[in-house]
Amino acid sequence: MYFKNKIHMDWLSDEDTLEFGMNYSTKERTSRQNKFNLRRIGSVELDDADLTSDIESFYYEYVRNNIPYNERAFIASPAFKAADYFDAEVNEFGMYSSAYVKATDKIETTFGLRFVDLSQTVYQYKLDRDNEDMSLRSLIQRVPESLDVTGFYPSASLKFKYDDDNHFDFAVSKTYIVPDLREFTDGEYFHPYDVATVIGNPELENTDIYSLDLKYSHYMSESENIKAGLFFKYLDKPIEDVMIPSSSLPIYSYDNADSAILYGIEFDGRKNFDFLGEDYSNYYLSGNFSYTQSNVSLRDEQLETYTTNNRQLQGLSNIVMNATIGYDNDERNIALSYNKMGERIRKVGVIDEFAYPDYYETPPQLLDFVWQEKFENLDGFGIDNLNAKLKIGNILDDETVWRQGSNVTKSFKTGQTVAFGVSSKF
C-alpha cells in the first residue's frame, strides 16, 4: 500500500517540484526444509564409481520405492529436525519527501529525505529443552525473534549539463542493509547445500552505508552512451560471513565488523553497429566494468577471533565485468551475455589452536544466450500475440573453486541449462 503526491512549485523555474508520500508493506515467508538419510540395506554389490553419479540417476537405480525391498541398495528415511522449519514476517512503514530544483538550464538538483520503520520477525521451531517437566521437553515451540530498524536516510544529487551530450552527476546518500532472515537469530541448522552447520547471531545489527558518487556521461544518441564514475562508500558495522572454531564439521555464522571503506571506478556503455551500415542498425554492444578496493577494520574484541584485519570485505570481488552483444527490434531480441567476477572471500578465517586463513572463492565465468521472438496478428489461431523465449545458460560450464590458503578444498561445476517457454497476453 502506498500514497504519493507531486506538487509543481515555482522556486527557481517552472519545472521545480515537491514530491512526498508514504508506504506500508508486509511480507510473510513459510520455510519447510525436508531432509532424508540414505541407509544401506540388502546385499547389492556396489563399487565406488556407482556412488558418483548425479542424485536423480542414483535414486532411480538404487533407492526408488518400486524396487523390491531385498533388491534395493539404500532406503530413504526422514531426518527431521525442528530447526529445519521457520516462519517469518517483514513489516515496513516509510515516509519520504523529495524536492527537484532546476537552478539554471544547466544545473539540476534533487534533495530527498526518507524515514524508515522496519521490523523483521522470525519464528524459530525449537524443542522445549528447558521445560521443568521432563516429559514435555520433546514438544516443539514456535519462538519469535525480532530485529528493528528505525531512522532517517537523506540523499542529495546535482546534475551539470555541460551540453546536450555531456553530463556530470554528483550524489551523496545514506542507506542501510538489514541481516537476512535467520542471520540475526540464535537458530542452529544444517547448511542447505554445503556440509556445514549454520548458527545465527542474535547480536547482529543493520549496516548503515554512506555513499559519494561522481559520474561523467557522454551520449552519442538516445540509445548510445558511455559513462565513467568514481565512488566512495563508508560502511558502519558491515555484516560478514564468518567461521566458528569447530573440531568436526565447519560451523558458519555472521558478525558485524567495526567499519569498512570501499572506493573504486566503474565504466558502462552501449554502442550500436549502425556505423557499419543500415543493415546493422539493430545490432549493439553493451557492457560495464568496475574495480573496487576495500578495507575492513575489526572491532578490538574480534582481533583474537578472526585471522586478518584491514583486509578485503567478505563477499566483494575487486573486479566485476559484464558484456553483451545482441540484436534488438520490435519483434526479436537476441543476446549473448558474458559475466566475470574476481576472487572474493567466502568466509572469514578464525583463530583456534592455529590461525586459519580466510576462505576464498573463485567464481566461474558465465556465458548465456537468450533468443526472444514476438508474434502478433495471429487471429487465425484465436490469439492476438505470442512470445517465445529460448535460454541456454552457463554455456562455458566453468569451474567454481574454493580454497583456504594454498589448499583447494572444493571445485565443482553446476552444468549447462536449456529452457524454452511460450507465453501470451489476453
Secondary structure per residue as TSV (DSSP state, phi and psi in degrees):
chain	resnum	aa	ss	phi	psi
A	1	M	-	360.0	133.7
A	2	Y	E	-149.6	159.4
A	3	F	E	-139.6	135.8
A	4	K	E	-148.6	154.7
A	5	N	E	-148.1	144.5
A	6	K	E	-125.6	130.9
A	7	I	E	-117.0	129.5
A	8	H	E	-80.9	125.2
A	9	M	-	-109.8	174.7
A	10	D	-	-136.0	56.5
A	11	W	S	-75.3	-67.4
A	12	L	S	-119.1	-12.9
A	13	S	S	-156.7	166.8
A	14	D	T	-80.7	3.0
A	15	E	T	-99.0	-3.5
A	16	D	-	-67.7	143.1
A	17	T	E	-139.8	155.5
A	18	L	E	-124.7	122.7
A	19	E	E	-121.4	140.5
A	20	F	E	-148.1	159.0
A	21	G	E	-175.1	-179.2
A	22	M	E	-149.2	159.2
A	23	N	E	-147.5	152.8
A	24	Y	E	-141.5	131.3
A	25	S	E	-140.3	151.1
A	26	T	E	-138.6	136.0
A	27	K	E	-130.2	146.2
A	28	E	E	-128.8	148.8
A	29	R	E	-136.8	137.4
A	30	T	E	-120.9	120.0
A	31	S	E	-118.6	125.7
A	32	R	E	-131.6	108.0
A	33	Q	-	-101.5	119.1
A	34	N	-	-104.1	123.2
A	35	K	-	-118.3	152.5
A	36	F	E	-136.9	148.3
A	37	N	E	-102.2	146.9
A	38	L	E	-102.3	119.2
A	39	R	E	-109.7	129.3
A	40	R	E	-70.4	129.2
A	41	I	-	-138.6	174.0
A	42	G	S	68.4	-173.2
A	43	S	S	-118.4	19.3
A	44	V	-	-66.1	128.0
A	45	E	-	-81.9	136.8
A	46	L	-	-132.1	142.7
A	47	D	-	-98.8	161.4
A	48	D	G	-57.1	-34.1
A	49	A	G	-63.2	-27.1
A	50	D	G	-68.8	-19.7
A	51	L	G	-93.8	5.1
A	52	T	G	-105.8	2.3
A	53	S	S	-76.4	169.4
A	54	D	-	-67.0	158.6
A	55	I	H	-63.8	-35.1
A	56	E	H	-65.3	-45.9
A	57	S	H	-65.5	-39.6
A	58	F	H	-63.8	-44.5
A	59	Y	H	-62.9	-44.9
A	60	Y	H	-62.6	-35.8
A	61	E	H	-81.2	-34.5
A	62	Y	H	-127.6	-11.3
A	63	V	T	-122.6	-31.0
A	64	R	-	-51.3	147.4
A	65	N	T	-78.4	-5.7
A	66	N	T	-92.7	6.5
A	67	I	S	-81.6	133.2
A	68	P	-	-50.6	138.3
A	69	Y	G	-53.0	-44.2
A	70	N	G	-77.8	-0.9
A	71	E	G	-109.3	-1.2
A	72	R	-	-81.9	149.0
A	73	A	S	-91.2	-29.2
A	74	F	E	-140.0	157.0
A	75	I	E	-126.3	138.3
A	76	A	E	-92.6	131.8
A	77	S	E	-132.6	144.5
A	78	P	E	-61.7	144.2
A	79	A	-	-123.8	60.4
A	80	F	-	-75.1	137.3
A	81	K	-	-133.7	145.3
A	82	A	G	-57.9	-34.7
A	83	A	G	-67.6	-10.5
A	84	D	G	-74.7	-9.6
A	85	Y	E	-113.8	142.8
A	86	F	E	-159.0	154.7
A	87	D	E	-119.9	157.5
A	88	A	E	-153.0	154.8
A	89	E	E	-144.4	144.0
A	90	V	E	-126.2	120.7
A	91	N	E	-115.3	129.8
A	92	E	E	-134.7	128.4
A	93	F	E	-119.0	135.0
A	94	G	E	-145.2	152.6
A	95	M	E	-133.8	147.3
A	96	Y	E	-146.5	157.1
A	97	S	E	-140.5	146.5
A	98	S	E	-145.8	132.8
A	99	A	E	-119.1	127.3
A	100	Y	E	-107.3	124.8
A	101	V	E	-128.7	122.0
A	102	K	E	-98.0	96.4
A	103	A	-	-65.6	-44.8
A	104	T	S	-142.5	-178.8
A	105	D	S	-64.0	-21.5
A	106	K	S	-104.4	-15.0
A	107	I	E	-120.9	123.7
A	108	E	E	-124.1	136.6
A	109	T	E	-128.3	150.5
A	110	T	E	-136.6	132.9
A	111	F	E	-124.8	133.9
A	112	G	E	-138.0	154.7
A	113	L	E	-144.6	130.2
A	114	R	E	-125.5	134.0
A	115	F	E	-107.0	132.0
A	116	V	E	-125.5	132.6
A	117	D	E	-130.5	99.9
A	118	L	E	-120.4	139.9
A	119	S	E	-134.5	126.7
A	120	Q	E	-111.7	128.2
A	121	T	E	-126.3	127.3
A	122	V	E	-114.0	130.8
A	123	Y	E	-102.1	108.4
A	124	Q	E	-88.0	144.0
A	125	Y	E	-100.2	119.6
A	126	K	E	-136.7	150.7
A	127	L	E	-72.0	142.9
A	128	D	-	-82.8	68.0
A	129	R	T	-70.2	-20.8
A	130	D	T	-95.5	5.6
A	131	N	-	-64.8	133.8
A	132	E	S	-64.7	-28.5
A	133	D	S	-85.3	108.6
A	134	M	G	-56.6	-31.9
A	135	S	G	-70.9	-14.0
A	136	L	G	-102.2	0.7
A	137	R	T	-72.6	-13.6
A	138	S	T	-89.1	-3.5
A	139	L	S	-74.3	149.3
A	140	I	E	-100.1	130.8
A	141	Q	E	-104.1	153.2
A	142	R	E	-108.2	103.9
A	143	V	E	-109.5	123.1
A	144	P	E	-84.8	144.6
A	145	E	E	-137.5	135.9
A	146	S	E	-126.8	154.9
A	147	L	E	-136.6	129.7
A	148	D	E	-118.7	144.6
A	149	V	E	-130.0	122.6
A	150	T	E	-135.9	128.0
A	151	G	E	176.0	173.6
A	152	F	E	-105.1	139.1
A	153	Y	E	-131.3	103.5
A	154	P	E	-88.2	162.7
A	155	S	E	-153.9	155.3
A	156	A	E	-153.9	146.4
A	157	S	E	-146.0	153.6
A	158	L	E	-135.8	129.6
A	159	K	E	-115.6	128.6
A	160	F	E	-114.3	115.6
A	161	K	E	-94.1	97.9
A	162	Y	E	-61.1	-44.0
A	163	D	E	-156.8	-171.7
A	164	D	T	-63.1	-26.1
A	165	D	T	-100.8	-12.6
A	166	N	E	-130.8	118.5
A	167	H	E	-126.3	147.7
A	168	F	E	-121.0	134.9
A	169	D	E	-125.3	136.1
A	170	F	E	-128.3	133.5
A	171	A	E	-141.3	146.1
A	172	V	E	-136.2	140.9
A	173	S	E	-159.1	162.4
A	174	K	E	-125.3	127.3
A	175	T	E	-133.7	-173.6
A	176	Y	E	-147.4	159.3
A	177	I	E	-129.9	132.9
A	178	V	-	-103.7	152.2
A	179	P	-	-59.6	150.0
A	180	D	-	-70.8	162.6
A	181	L	T	-55.9	138.2
A	182	R	T	78.4	-19.7
A	183	E	T	-63.8	-33.7
A	184	F	T	-96.4	9.8
A	185	T	S	-99.6	172.9
A	186	D	-	-96.0	17.0
A	187	G	-	-65.9	149.8
A	188	E	E	-126.6	125.3
A	189	Y	E	-151.1	164.7
A	190	F	E	-83.8	137.4
A	191	H	-	-59.5	137.1
A	192	P	S	-65.7	-26.2
A	193	Y	S	-137.3	-0.1
A	194	D	S	-116.8	152.0
A	195	V	S	-82.6	82.0
A	196	A	S	-163.4	159.2
A	197	T	E	-100.1	142.1
A	198	V	E	-114.1	130.5
A	199	I	E	-122.9	125.7
A	200	G	-	-72.3	173.4
A	201	N	-	-129.4	101.9
A	202	P	T	-67.2	-9.4
A	203	E	T	-89.6	1.0
A	204	L	-	-65.8	142.0
A	205	E	-	-122.9	162.5
A	206	N	-	-71.7	158.2
A	207	T	E	-102.1	128.9
A	208	D	E	-97.0	135.5
A	209	I	E	-120.9	124.7
A	210	Y	E	-109.4	124.1
A	211	S	E	-124.3	142.7
A	212	L	E	-126.6	131.0
A	213	D	E	-135.4	137.3
A	214	L	E	-130.3	126.6
A	215	K	E	-138.0	140.1
A	216	Y	E	-113.2	133.8
A	217	S	E	-126.8	133.1
A	218	H	E	-120.6	125.0
A	219	Y	E	-107.3	121.2
A	220	M	S	-86.7	-30.3
A	221	S	S	-161.2	-174.8
A	222	E	S	-62.9	-29.8
A	223	S	S	-110.8	1.0
A	224	E	-	-120.2	135.2
A	225	N	E	-162.3	164.7
A	226	I	E	-139.8	134.8
A	227	K	E	-132.6	146.1
A	228	A	E	-137.0	139.5
A	229	G	E	-146.6	156.4
A	230	L	E	-116.6	145.3
A	231	F	E	-142.4	153.2
A	232	F	E	-141.5	134.6
A	233	K	E	-135.6	139.2
A	234	Y	E	-114.9	125.4
A	235	L	E	-109.1	121.1
A	236	D	E	-95.0	117.1
A	237	K	S	62.6	57.2
A	238	P	-	-62.9	141.5
A	239	I	E	-90.0	130.4
A	240	E	E	-129.0	149.9
A	241	D	E	-80.6	126.4
A	242	V	E	-127.6	172.0
A	243	M	E	-113.6	152.8
A	244	I	E	-116.5	138.1
A	245	P	-	-52.2	136.3
A	246	S	-	-149.0	143.0
A	247	S	S	-92.7	-2.9
A	248	S	S	-133.8	-116.0
A	249	L	S	-68.9	151.5
A	250	P	-	-59.6	147.0
A	251	I	E	-120.8	123.5
A	252	Y	E	-103.9	150.2
A	253	S	E	-155.0	-164.2
A	254	Y	E	-139.2	149.9
A	255	D	E	-155.7	153.3
A	256	N	E	-91.7	122.5
A	257	A	-	-74.7	174.4
A	258	D	S	-70.8	-50.6
A	259	S	E	-164.8	169.1
A	260	A	E	-153.1	148.5
A	261	I	E	-119.8	143.4
A	262	L	E	-129.7	139.4
A	263	Y	E	-152.3	151.5
A	264	G	E	179.4	-165.6
A	265	I	E	-135.3	147.9
A	266	E	E	-142.4	149.2
A	267	F	E	-133.1	144.7
A	268	D	E	-154.8	159.2
A	269	G	E	-177.5	174.6
A	270	R	E	-148.5	137.8
A	271	K	E	-136.6	126.1
A	272	N	E	-81.7	160.5
A	273	F	S	-99.9	20.5
A	274	D	G	-66.5	-16.2
A	275	F	G	-68.2	-14.0
A	276	L	G	-86.3	-11.1
A	277	G	-	137.4	164.6
A	278	E	G	-59.0	-33.9
A	279	D	G	-66.3	-16.3
A	280	Y	G	-108.5	13.7
A	281	S	T	-67.7	-22.2
A	282	N	T	-95.0	-0.7
A	283	Y	E	-90.5	147.8
A	284	Y	E	-150.7	162.1
A	285	L	E	-129.3	128.7
A	286	S	E	-137.0	160.7
A	287	G	E	179.4	172.1
A	288	N	E	-150.1	155.5
A	289	F	E	-145.3	136.4
A	290	S	E	-137.1	143.7
A	291	Y	E	-125.2	124.7
A	292	T	E	-127.5	131.0
A	293	Q	E	-104.9	144.8
A	294	S	E	-142.6	158.6
A	295	N	E	-146.5	120.8
A	296	V	E	-103.7	133.9
A	297	S	E	-110.0	125.1
A	298	L	-	-81.0	157.9
A	299	R	-	-71.7	155.4
A	300	D	G	-55.7	-40.9
A	301	E	G	-72.7	-12.4
A	302	Q	G	-88.3	-12.5
A	303	L	T	-62.9	-26.8
A	304	E	T	-94.3	1.6
A	305	T	T	-107.6	-44.1
A	306	Y	B	-108.8	147.8
A	307	T	S	-67.7	-43.9
A	308	T	-	-124.8	133.9
A	309	N	S	-108.8	160.1
A	310	N	S	52.5	58.5
A	311	R	B	-128.8	-177.5
A	312	Q	-	-63.6	145.2
A	313	L	-	-67.6	132.5
A	314	Q	T	-59.1	135.7
A	315	G	T	86.0	-5.8
A	316	L	-	-100.9	125.9
A	317	S	-	-89.7	133.9
A	318	N	S	-62.5	-36.0
A	319	I	E	-121.2	131.4
A	320	V	E	-132.1	128.7
A	321	M	E	-135.9	135.4
A	322	N	E	-133.4	140.6
A	323	A	E	-145.5	140.7
A	324	T	E	-137.3	132.8
A	325	I	E	-116.9	131.5
A	326	G	E	-155.5	179.1
A	327	Y	E	-132.2	134.3
A	328	D	E	-146.1	123.8
A	329	N	-	-144.5	-170.3
A	330	D	S	-66.5	-22.9
A	331	E	S	-112.1	-16.4
A	332	R	E	-143.7	139.3
A	333	N	E	-136.4	121.0
A	334	I	E	-127.2	132.2
A	335	A	E	-144.8	136.0
A	336	L	E	-115.6	114.3
A	337	S	E	-117.5	138.6
A	338	Y	E	-121.7	139.2
A	339	N	E	-136.1	136.6
A	340	K	E	-142.0	130.2
A	341	M	E	-122.5	144.7
A	342	G	-	-76.7	174.4
A	343	E	-	-60.5	146.4
A	344	R	E	-144.7	159.5
A	345	I	E	-78.1	121.9
A	346	R	E	-83.7	-45.8
A	347	K	E	-139.7	141.5
A	348	V	B	-75.3	131.8
A	349	G	-	-70.8	156.6
A	350	V	B	-120.0	159.3
A	351	I	B	-101.9	114.4
A	352	D	S	-116.5	-121.6
A	353	E	S	-67.9	-31.7
A	354	F	S	-124.6	167.0
A	355	A	B	-90.7	105.4
A	356	Y	-	-84.9	135.1
A	357	P	-	-64.7	162.2
A	358	D	-	-61.5	152.0
A	359	Y	E	-96.8	114.8
A	360	Y	E	-103.9	154.7
A	361	E	E	-129.2	134.1
A	362	T	E	-104.6	105.7
A	363	P	-	-67.9	157.2
A	364	P	-	-79.2	155.7
A	365	Q	-	-74.3	138.8
A	366	L	E	-117.8	135.7
A	367	L	E	-134.6	118.1
A	368	D	E	-122.0	146.9
A	369	F	E	-124.0	130.5
A	370	V	E	-131.6	132.0
A	371	W	E	-126.3	120.4
A	372	Q	E	-120.0	133.1
A	373	E	E	-126.4	132.9
A	374	K	E	-111.0	128.1
A	375	F	E	-116.3	128.5
A	376	E	E	-126.8	171.2
A	377	N	-	55.9	50.7
A	378	L	-	-102.9	46.7
A	379	D	G	-60.8	-30.1
A	380	G	G	-64.2	-21.6
A	381	F	G	-101.6	2.7
A	382	G	T	81.8	14.8
A	383	I	-	-134.4	154.0
A	384	D	S	-87.8	-31.2
A	385	N	E	-151.3	159.2
A	386	L	E	-151.6	131.3
A	387	N	E	-117.0	131.6
A	388	A	E	-120.7	139.2
A	389	K	E	-137.5	128.2
A	390	L	E	-116.5	128.9
A	391	K	E	-130.3	126.7
A	392	I	E	-112.0	111.3
A	393	G	E	-102.5	149.7
A	394	N	-	54.5	51.9
A	395	I	T	-59.4	-39.4
A	396	L	T	-73.9	-24.1
A	397	D	-	45.8	51.8
A	398	D	-	-72.7	161.2
A	399	E	-	-87.2	139.8
A	400	T	E	-94.6	131.8
A	401	V	E	-122.7	128.7
A	402	W	E	-109.2	136.2
A	403	R	E	-144.7	154.4
A	404	Q	E	-131.1	113.7
A	405	G	T	66.0	-130.6
A	406	S	T	-93.9	2.0
A	407	N	E	-97.2	124.5
A	408	V	E	-80.2	116.1
A	409	T	E	-90.9	-25.0
A	410	K	E	-164.4	141.3
A	411	S	E	-139.9	138.1
A	412	F	E	-156.0	160.9
A	413	K	-	-120.4	148.0
A	414	T	-	-99.1	-9.5
A	415	G	-	87.2	161.4
A	416	Q	-	-86.6	156.1
A	417	T	E	-129.6	148.0
A	418	V	E	-132.6	127.8
A	419	A	E	-135.4	140.5
A	420	F	E	-135.2	133.9
A	421	G	E	-141.9	153.4
A	422	V	E	-129.9	135.5
A	423	S	E	-141.0	160.2
A	424	S	-	-149.9	145.1
A	425	K	-	-104.4	133.6
A	426	F	-	-110.9	360.0
